[in-house]
Amino acid sequence: MKAGAHPGYHATYQAWREDPEGFWLAAAADLEWIEPPRTAFDPAAGIYGRWFPDGICNTTANCLDRHVAAGHGARKALIYDSPLAGARRELSYRDLLREVEIAGHMLRRLGVAKGDRVILYMPMVPEAVIGMLACARIGAVHSVVFGGFAAHELATRIDDARPKVILAASCGIEPGRIVPYKPLLDRAIDEARHKPESCLILAREQAPATLAAGRDHDWAALRQEVIAGGAGPLPPEPMHATDPLYILYTSGTTGRPKGVVRDTGGHMVALHWTMGALYGVEAGDVYWAASDVGWVVGHSYIVYGPLLKGCTTILYEGKPVGTPDPGAFWRVIAEHDVRVLFTAPTAFRAIRKEDPDGAHLKRYDLTRFKALFLAGERADPDTVKWAEAMLKVPVIDHWWQTETGWAIAGNPLGLGLLPVKHGSPTVPMPGHDVQILDETGRPVAPGTMGSIAIRLPLPPGCLPTLWQADERFQDSYLAEFPGYYSTSDAGYRDADGYLFIMGRTDDIINVAGHRLSTGGMEEVLAGHPAVAECAVIGARDSLKGEVPLGFVVLKAGVNIAPDTIAQECVARVRDQIGPVAAFKTALVVGRLPKTRSGKILRGTMKKIADGEPWTMPATIDDPAILDEIGDVLKQAHRPG
């Protein structure tokens, strides 16, 4: 945003409060519609209402076609930078539009039609972005599954989304190793009740892929067939604004994953607005979200947001350290003229650990770098202060969720930065009426901890429901506080209106920005034949924010060494949930602390593991068990 282009945060937020529908209709007018919406919001539609119900549009027409039509076809749209593969590739807006059209023809050749689902199981390669956009082009609903997930997790998503086609790569690349994807895909399809009609496999040179006859197709070969067949332009499919754009699965506490639905029109409007107002970038700027397309950040701010705005987006296949050194991020920023970086605090904790004095930073020219945004977990003040001192640019924490798709709270660079308070993501963004509530649903006084909730309706871009699960959406998010969306986070608001997010209120833990269910891990541990009962908590970790810590009680008469069982438990979680869970420690204990009603005292166990002060719960059944837990943790070199 140009200086002075906006009246500032407070005036903008007030404008939204006074006329929310007018506010979002004005934001919608900045984009191109096949039929522009006349109605901003229909409170009678859906579960809590739907945005732009009479609008018809296509997201890719706004991501690609309108920039090409405006004379910007030669502008870089996508820069692929992979230190892991030793590869680079650049696609202009004109190039990317053509590749999306070709991929759309490929999907049509495989029988994909409007409303069909397509799962992508891809690493950070251009074809992942092209595949997502091709689905949006033809009106298919994409669901990206992070390549680090195990076969069982992929199978549950196949059964829930019921895709007609799966797009996958032969492998992913991690530092020092190749991760074959195709065997995982084959195992997942074998396990799943639903069988996709086709799989389209991108063969990477690092690993071959054996194609299943009659089901699997080679990406490069089908692409050549389509081109040879004279595939011309592919007009964007007209979509109702309320049609689903994608499904993104997030951790749930039961076996069935939660499929967050993102609608087409509201998503497009909200993300376009945030690129200028929140992130402060203009069309033509280079914007880098150092995340993965498998997470919501990758959807919102690697793929859709930057392209809607006309920016150049970076697709980085690498790590913050070790590819090849702690200067990896600085190299990318300097070489590609990145103006704004968005990443997780975990990345900066890793860089700081390896290069605390910033020696690698001194090798690069970052004079045009404008701001660093952090999200995904709480940005601890020490890391923020270190980044501020090193980079000498604004370091901006902001807070949001897979469900919301964009920031609930932040410090809007484009509207004019507000004073920073370390430990706070600053203030609610327009569209979000954030309240701190007590157990009865009443607002609490400033400075008082409570449950964080957003008064309905949620703004454009937030989930309207869960995939094929309206009742579950109602029960999961709207039932606790009628009239509100419950974030399941706890925190407080200070006297200046700044929010402080202090932790989860349920059993979802945050591991390096990835929300994972401790309940899901407990299910895996409980499946071990020697385990009688178990508990998993999120223990504080200096690098990842939280890591799962498992406690298992063995069945009577088990003669296997506790260390062996602990190792087997770790392997089970790694196999059934995947390395992304970062589950490395299982401790064998004699018993678990419980209330007299049988509820495991996970909160108290977490405080002991984190070395925090704790008080004896009044409802505890046997106080001596907590001393036993403390002794086991000390032997395992925790707390710390």
C-alpha positions in Angstrom: 0.0 0.0 0.0 1.2 3.5 -0.8 1.8 5.8 2.1 -1.4 7.6 2.8 -3.5 5.2 0.7 -5.5 4.2 3.8 -6.9 6.1 6.7 -5.2 3.9 9.2 -6.1 0.9 11.2 -8.5 2.5 13.7 -10.5 4.3 11.0 -10.6 1.2 8.8 -11.8 -1.0 11.6 -14.4 1.5 12.6 -15.6 1.7 8.9 -16.1 -2.0 9.0 -18.0 -1.9 12.3 -20.3 0.8 11.0 -21.1 -0.9 7.7 -19.7 -4.4 7.4 -21.6 -5.3 4.2 -20.5 -2.1 2.5 -17.0 -2.6 3.6 -16.7 -6.0 2.0 -18.7 -5.1 -1.2 -16.1 -2.3 -1.7 -13.3 -4.9 -1.3 -15.0 -7.2 -3.7 -15.2 -4.4 -6.3 -11.4 -4.5 -6.6 -11.7 -7.8 -8.3 -13.3 -9.0 -11.6 -16.6 -10.9 -11.5 -18.6 -12.7 -14.1 -21.6 -11.4 -12.2 -20.7 -8.9 -9.5 -22.4 -9.5 -6.2 -25.2 -7.1 -5.3 -25.7 -8.7 -1.8 -22.7 -8.9 0.5 -24.1 -11.3 3.1 -27.1 -13.6 3.4 -27.7 -14.5 7.1 -30.3 -17.1 6.2 -27.9 -19.2 4.1 -25.7 -21.9 5.4 -25.0 -22.4 9.1 -24.3 -18.8 10.1 -24.8 -17.0 6.7 -22.9 -16.9 3.4 -20.9 -14.2 1.7 -21.6 -12.7 -1.8 -24.4 -15.3 -2.5 -25.4 -13.8 -5.9 -21.8 -13.3 -7.2 -20.3 -15.5 -9.9 -16.6 -15.6 -10.4 -13.5 -17.7 -11.0 -10.5 -17.4 -8.7 -7.9 -18.2 -11.4 -9.3 -15.5 -13.7 -8.4 -13.0 -10.9 -5.0 -14.7 -10.2 -3.9 -15.0 -13.8 -6.1 -13.7 -16.7 -6.7 -10.2 -15.4 -3.0 -9.6 -14.9 -2.2 -10.8 -18.4 -5.0 -8.8 -19.9 -3.7 -5.7 -18.1 -0.4 -6.0 -19.9 1.6 -7.8 -17.1 1.9 -11.2 -18.7 5.7 -11.0 -18.7 5.9 -10.2 -14.9 7.3 -13.1 -12.9 4.4 -15.0 -11.2 6.3 -17.9 -9.6 10.0 -18.4 -8.7 10.8 -22.0 -7.8 14.0 -22.2 -5.7 15.1 -25.7 -4.5 18.4 -26.1 -2.9 17.4 -29.7 -2.1 16.9 -30.6 -5.8 19.5 -28.1 -7.1 16.9 -26.7 -9.3 15.4 -23.3 -10.2 12.5 -22.3 -12.5 10.7 -19.1 -13.2 7.2 -18.7 -14.6 5.7 -15.5 -15.9 2.0 -14.8 -15.5 1.6 -15.7 -19.1 3.6 -18.9 -18.6 1.7 -19.9 -15.5 -1.7 -19.3 -17.2 -0.7 -21.5 -20.0 0.5 -24.3 -17.7 -2.7 -24.1 -15.7 -4.8 -24.3 -18.9 -2.8 -27.4 -20.0 -3.2 -29.0 -16.6 -6.9 -28.2 -16.7 -7.2 -30.0 -20.0 -5.3 -33.0 -18.4 -7.8 -33.2 -15.6 -10.7 -33.0 -18.0 -9.1 -35.8 -20.0 -9.2 -37.9 -16.8 -12.9 -37.2 -16.4 -12.7 -34.4 -13.7 -15.7 -32.1 -13.9 -17.0 -29.2 -11.8 -17.6 -30.2 -8.2 -15.4 -33.3 -8.4 -12.7 -33.6 -5.8 -9.0 -33.9 -6.5 -6.4 -34.8 -3.9 -2.8 -33.5 -4.3 0.0 -35.3 -2.5 2.9 -33.2 -3.7 6.2 -31.7 -2.6 7.2 -28.1 -3.1 7.4 -28.2 -6.9 5.7 -25.9 -9.5 3.3 -28.6 -10.5 1.7 -28.5 -7.1 0.7 -24.9 -7.6 -0.2 -25.6 -11.2 -2.4 -28.5 -10.1 -4.2 -26.5 -7.4 -4.9 -23.7 -9.9 -6.0 -26.1 -12.6 -8.6 -27.5 -10.2 -9.9 -24.0 -9.5 -9.9 -23.3 -13.2 -12.3 -26.1 -14.1 -14.4 -25.9 -10.8 -13.0 -29.0 -9.2 -12.4 -29.0 -5.4 -8.8 -29.6 -4.5 -7.6 -31.1 -1.2 -3.8 -30.9 -0.7 -2.4 -33.5 1.7 1.0 -32.6 3.1 3.6 -35.0 1.7 5.0 -35.8 5.2 1.8 -37.6 6.2 1.8 -41.4 6.5 -0.3 -43.7 4.3 -3.0 -44.1 6.9 -3.5 -40.4 7.2 -3.7 -40.1 3.5 -6.2 -43.0 3.4 -8.6 -41.2 5.9 -8.6 -38.1 3.7 -9.2 -40.2 0.5 -12.3 -41.7 2.2 -13.6 -38.4 3.4 -13.0 -36.3 0.2 -13.7 -39.2 -2.2 -11.5 -37.8 -5.0 -12.0 -38.8 -8.6 -8.2 -38.2 -9.3 -5.1 -37.9 -7.1 -2.1 -35.9 -8.3 1.1 -37.0 -6.7 4.9 -36.9 -7.2 7.3 -39.9 -7.2 9.1 -38.5 -4.2 9.9 -35.6 -1.9 13.3 -34.5 -0.9 14.5 -33.9 2.7 18.1 -33.0 3.8 20.2 -36.1 3.3 17.4 -38.3 2.1 14.7 -39.0 -0.5 11.2 -39.7 0.7 9.4 -42.0 -1.8 5.8 -40.9 -2.1 4.5 -43.4 -4.6 4.7 -46.4 -2.2 2.9 -44.4 0.4 0.2 -43.5 -2.1 -0.2 -47.1 -3.2 -0.6 -48.2 0.5 -3.1 -45.5 1.2 -5.3 -46.4 -1.8 -5.1 -50.1 -0.8 -6.3 -49.1 2.7 -9.0 -46.6 1.7 -12.5 -47.8 1.0 -12.9 -45.2 -1.7 -10.8 -45.8 -4.8 -9.9 -42.9 -7.1 -10.4 -43.5 -10.8 -7.0 -42.2 -11.8 -3.7 -41.0 -10.4 -1.4 -38.6 -12.2 2.2 -39.0 -11.2 4.9 -36.4 -11.6 8.2 -38.4 -12.0 11.1 -36.7 -10.3 14.6 -37.7 -11.3 15.5 -38.4 -7.7 13.2 -41.5 -7.5 11.4 -43.6 -10.1 7.7 -44.5 -9.8 6.1 -47.7 -10.8 2.8 -46.9 -12.5 -0.3 -49.1 -11.8 -1.7 -50.3 -15.1 -5.1 -48.8 -15.9 -5.0 -46.3 -13.0 -1.8 -44.3 -13.0 -0.7 -41.8 -15.7 2.6 -40.1 -16.2 2.3 -36.4 -15.8 4.9 -35.5 -18.5 3.4 -38.0 -21.0 -0.2 -36.8 -20.5 0.9 -33.2 -20.8 2.5 -33.9 -24.2 -0.6 -35.8 -25.3 -2.7 -32.8 -24.5 -0.4 -30.3 -26.2 -0.1 -32.6 -29.3 -3.9 -32.8 -29.3 -4.1 -29.0 -29.9 -5.2 -27.9 -26.4 -6.1 -24.3 -26.7 -7.2 -21.7 -24.2 -9.3 -23.1 -21.4 -12.0 -20.6 -20.3 -12.4 -20.3 -16.5 -15.5 -22.2 -15.2 -18.1 -19.8 -13.8 -18.4 -20.5 -10.1 -20.9 -19.3 -7.5 -19.1 -17.3 -4.8 -20.5 -19.9 -2.3 -19.1 -22.9 -4.3 -16.3 -24.7 -2.5 -12.8 -23.9 -3.8 -10.9 -26.4 -1.6 -10.9 -28.7 1.4 -8.0 -28.6 3.8 -7.9 -31.2 6.5 -6.9 -30.2 10.0 -6.3 -32.3 13.1 -9.4 -33.6 14.9 -9.8 -35.5 18.1 -11.6 -38.4 16.5 -10.6 -40.8 13.8 -12.3 -38.8 11.0 -10.3 -35.7 10.0 -11.9 -32.3 9.9 -12.2 -31.1 6.3 -12.2 -27.3 6.4 -14.1 -25.9 3.5 -13.1 -22.7 1.8 -15.6 -20.9 -0.5 -14.7 -19.3 -3.8 -15.8 -15.6 -3.6 -15.2 -14.7 0.0 -11.8 -16.3 0.0 -10.8 -14.4 -3.1 -12.0 -11.0 -1.6 -10.4 -11.5 1.8 -7.0 -12.6 0.6 -6.7 -9.9 -2.0 -7.6 -7.3 0.7 -5.0 -8.7 3.2 -2.1 -8.5 0.7 -2.2 -4.7 0.7 -3.8 -3.8 4.0 -2.0 -6.3 6.3 1.2 -7.3 4.5 1.8 -4.0 2.8 2.7 -5.3 -0.7 1.9 -3.9 -4.1 1.5 -5.7 -7.5 4.9 -6.5 -8.8 6.5 -6.9 -5.3 8.2 -10.2 -4.5 6.4 -12.0 -1.6 7.6 -15.1 0.1 5.7 -17.3 2.5 8.3 -19.9 3.7 5.7 -22.6 4.3 4.4 -25.7 2.4 1.5 -25.9 0.1 0.1 -28.7 2.4 -0.6 -26.1 5.1 -3.1 -23.3 5.1 -0.3 -20.7 4.9 0.8 -22.3 1.6 -2.8 -22.1 0.3 -3.4 -18.6 1.3 0.0 -17.0 0.9 2.2 -19.1 -1.4 -0.6 -19.7 -4.0 -3.7 -17.5 -3.9 -3.0 -14.3 -2.1 0.2 -13.2 -3.9 -1.2 -14.1 -7.3 -4.5 -12.3 -6.7 -2.5 -9.2 -5.9 -0.2 -9.5 -8.9 2.9 -10.2 -6.8 5.7 -12.6 -7.5 5.5 -15.6 -5.2 8.4 -17.8 -4.0 8.1 -21.5 -3.9 11.0 -22.7 -1.8 12.0 -26.4 -1.4 14.5 -26.2 1.4 15.0 -25.5 5.1 16.0 -22.5 7.1 19.2 -24.2 8.1 21.2 -27.0 6.5 20.4 -26.2 2.9 23.3 -25.5 3.0 23.7 -23.2 6.0 21.8 -20.8 8.3 22.1 -18.1 5.6 19.6 -19.9 3.4 16.7 -17.5 4.0 19.0 -14.4 3.5 20.2 -15.8 0.2 16.7 -16.2 -1.1 15.7 -12.7 0.0 18.8 -11.1 -1.6 18.8 -13.1 -4.8 15.1 -12.7 -5.6 14.5 -9.2 -4.1 12.0 -10.4 -1.6 10.2 -7.4 0.0 8.1 -9.3 2.7 8.8 -12.7 4.3 6.2 -14.7 6.2 7.3 -17.8 8.1 6.9 -19.6 11.5 8.9 -18.6 14.6 10.3 -22.1 14.6 12.4 -21.2 11.5 13.9 -18.2 13.2 14.6 -20.2 16.4 16.5 -22.7 14.2 18.5 -19.9 12.5 19.3 -18.3 15.8 20.5 -21.5 17.3 22.9 -22.1 14.4 24.0 -18.5 13.9 23.2 -16.4 17.0 25.5 -13.5 16.0 24.1 -13.3 12.4 27.4 -13.9 10.7 25.7 -15.5 7.7 23.3 -12.5 7.4 26.3 -10.2 6.8 27.0 -11.9 3.5 23.8 -10.7 1.8 22.3 -7.4 0.8 18.9 -7.0 2.4 18.5 -3.3 2.0 15.2 -3.6 0.1 13.7 -6.1 2.5 10.7 -4.5 4.2 9.2 -6.7 6.9 9.1 -10.1 8.5 5.7 -11.6 9.5 5.5 -14.6 11.9 2.6 -16.9 12.6 1.8 -20.6 13.2 2.6 -20.6 16.9 3.2 -18.0 19.6 6.2 -15.8 18.6 8.2 -15.7 21.9 9.5 -12.2 22.7 13.2 -13.4 22.7 13.0 -14.6 19.1 11.2 -11.5 18.0 13.7 -9.2 19.6 16.6 -11.2 18.1 15.0 -10.9 14.6 14.4 -7.2 15.1 18.1 -6.6 16.1 19.4 -8.7 13.2 17.1 -7.5 10.4 16.4 -4.0 11.5 12.9 -4.1 9.9 9.5 -4.6 11.5 9.0 -8.1 12.9 5.2 -8.6 13.0 3.5 -11.4 14.9 0.0 -12.2 13.7 -2.5 -14.9 14.7 -4.9 -17.0 12.7 -6.0 -20.6 12.1 -6.5 -23.1 9.3 -10.2 -22.5 9.8 -10.1 -18.8 9.3 -7.7 -18.8 6.3 -6.3 -15.4 7.1 -5.4 -13.3 10.1 -7.7 -12.9 13.0 -5.3 -10.4 14.6 -2.3 -8.6 13.4 -0.3 -5.4 13.0 -1.3 -4.0 9.6 1.8 -2.8 7.7 -0.4 -1.5 4.8 -2.7 0.5 7.0 0.2 1.9 9.1 2.0 -0.1 11.8 0.8 0.2 15.4 3.2 0.2 18.3 4.6 -3.3 18.9 4.0 -5.2 22.2 6.2 -8.2 22.3 4.2 -11.3 23.0 1.0 -9.9 21.3 -0.2 -10.3 17.7 -1.6 -6.8 18.2 -5.3 -6.1 17.3 -8.2 -7.8 15.6 -8.4 -7.3 11.8 -11.6 -5.8 10.2 -14.2 -8.6 10.0 -13.3 -10.1 13.4 -15.2 -9.0 16.5 -13.0 -10.8 19.0 -14.2 -11.3 22.5 -12.7 -12.9 25.6 -15.4 -14.9 27.4 -15.7 -16.7 30.7 -17.2 -20.2 31.0 -20.7 -18.8 30.9 -20.1 -16.9 27.6 -19.9 -13.5 29.2 -17.1 -11.0 28.2 -14.4 -10.6 30.9 -12.6 -7.5 31.9 -9.3 -6.4 30.2 -6.3 -8.4 31.6 -8.5 -11.3 32.5 -7.8 -14.7 30.9 -10.7 -16.4 29.1 -11.7 -18.3 26.0 -11.1 -16.3 22.7 -14.2 -16.3 20.5 -15.3 -14.3 17.4 -18.8 -13.0 17.2 -20.7 -14.3 14.2 -20.8 -13.9 11.3 -17.2 -14.8 10.5 -15.8 -12.6 7.8 -15.3 -13.5 4.1 -12.6 -16.2 3.6 -13.3 -18.1 6.8 -14.8 -21.6 6.7 -18.5 -21.7 6.1 -18.6 -25.4 7.3 -16.7 -28.7 7.4 -16.8 -31.0 4.4 -20.0 -33.1 4.5 -20.3 -32.4 8.2 -22.5 -29.4 9.0 -23.5 -30.8 12.4 -19.9 -31.5 13.3 -19.0 -27.9 12.4 -21.8 -26.7 14.6 -20.7 -28.9 17.5 -17.0 -28.2 17.1 -17.0 -24.4 16.7 -20.4 -22.8 17.5 -22.0 -24.8 20.3 -19.8 -23.8 23.2 -20.7 -20.1 23.0 -24.0 -19.5 21.1 -23.6 -16.6 18.6 -19.8 -17.0 18.5 -17.1 -19.0 16.8 -14.9 -20.6 19.4 -11.2 -20.5 18.5 -10.3 -23.1 21.2 -7.5 -20.7 22.2 -7.2 -19.0 25.6 -5.9 -15.5 26.2 -6.7 -12.0 27.2 -7.0 -8.4 25.9 -5.1 -5.6 27.6 -6.3 -2.1 28.3 -5.2 -0.9 24.8 -7.1 -3.6 23.1 -4.1 -5.7 22.2 -4.7 -9.5 22.2 -2.4 -12.0 24.0 -2.8 -15.7 22.9 -1.7 -17.9 25.7 -2.4 -21.4 24.6 -5.0 -24.0 23.4 -8.0 -24.9 25.4 -8.3 -28.4 23.9 -5.9 -31.2 23.1 -4.5 -29.8 19.9 -0.9 -29.0 20.3 1.3 -26.8 18.1 4.5 -28.4 16.9 6.6 -26.0 14.8 3.4 -24.3 13.5 1.6 -27.6 12.7 -1.5 -28.2 14.7 -1.6 -31.9 15.8 -4.0 -33.8 17.9 -2.6 -35.4 21.1 -5.8 -37.5 21.1 -4.8 -39.0 17.7 -1.4 -39.9 19.1 -3.0 -41.4 22.2 -5.1 -43.6 19.9 -1.9 -44.9 18.2 -0.1 -45.5 21.5 -3.2 -47.3 22.9 -3.0 -49.7 20.0 0.3 -51.1 21.2 -0.5 -54.6 22.6 1.5 -54.0 25.8 0.0 -50.6 26.6 -2.9 -50.4 29.1 -3.5 -46.7 29.0 -1.6 -43.6 27.9 -1.6 -39.8 27.8 0.1 -37.3 25.5 0.8 -33.7 26.4 2.4 -30.9 24.5 5.7 -30.0 26.4 7.5 -26.8 25.9 10.4 -27.0 23.4 12.9 -24.2 22.7 13.0 -24.9 19.0 9.5 -26.2 18.0 7.4 -24.3 20.5 5.8 -27.6 21.7 6.7 -31.3 21.2 4.5 -34.2 22.1 5.5 -36.2 25.2 3.9 -39.6 25.7 3.3 -41.4 29.0 2.3 -45.1 28.8 1.2 -47.5 31.5 1.9 -51.2 30.7 -0.5 -54.0 31.0 0.1 -56.3 33.9 2.4 -59.3 33.2 4.3 -57.6 30.3 7.8 -58.9 30.3 9.3 -56.6 27.6 11.9 -54.0 28.6 10.3 -50.5 29.1 12.9 -49.0 26.8 12.0 -51.4 24.0 8.3 -50.6 24.4 9.1 -46.9 24.4 11.0 -47.2 21.2 8.2 -49.2 19.6 5.7 -46.5 20.7 7.7 -43.8 19.0 7.9 -45.9 15.8 4.2 -46.5 15.8 3.4 -42.8 15.9 6.0 -42.1 13.2 4.5 -44.8 11.0 0.8 -44.0 11.5 0.9 -40.2 11.8 4.2 -39.4 10.2 7.4 -37.6 11.0 5.6 -34.3 11.1 4.3 -35.2 14.6 7.9 -34.9 15.9 7.0 -37.7 18.4 10.4 -38.8 19.9 9.7 -39.5 23.6 7.5 -42.1 25.2 8.0 -42.6 29.0 6.8 -45.7 30.7 5.1 -44.9 34.1 3.4 -47.0 36.7 0.2 -45.0 36.6 -1.4 -41.8 35.4 -2.6 -39.0 37.7 -6.4 -38.8 37.5 -9.4 -37.1 39.1 -11.7 -39.1 41.2 -14.0 -39.2 38.2 -11.3 -40.8 36.1 -10.1 -37.7 34.0 -6.4 -37.7 33.4 -4.8 -34.5 34.7 -3.0 -33.6 31.5 -2.8 -29.9 32.4 -0.9 -30.6 35.7 1.4 -33.1 33.9 2.2 -30.4 31.3 3.1 -27.9 34.1 5.4 -30.4 35.7 7.1 -31.2 32.3 7.5 -27.5 31.6 9.0 -26.8 35.0 6.2 -24.4 35.9 4.7 -23.9 39.3 1.7 -26.1 40.0 -0.8 -26.7 42.7 -2.3 -30.0 43.8 -5.7 -30.4 42.1 -8.5 -30.6 44.6 -10.1 -33.5 42.7 -7.0 -35.7 42.4 -7.5 -39.3 43.3 -3.9 -40.1 44.6 -1.5 -37.2 45.1 1.5 -39.4 45.2 1.2 -40.2 41.5 2.3 -36.6 40.6 5.6 -37.2 42.5 6.1 -40.4 40.5 5.5 -38.4 37.2 8.1 -35.8 38.3 10.7 -38.5 39.1 10.2 -40.1 35.6 10.6 -36.7 33.9 13.8 -35.9 35.9 15.3 -39.3 34.8 14.4 -38.3 31.2 16.1 -34.9 31.6 12.9 -32.9 31.8 11.7 -30.3 32.6 13.5 -28.1 30.1 
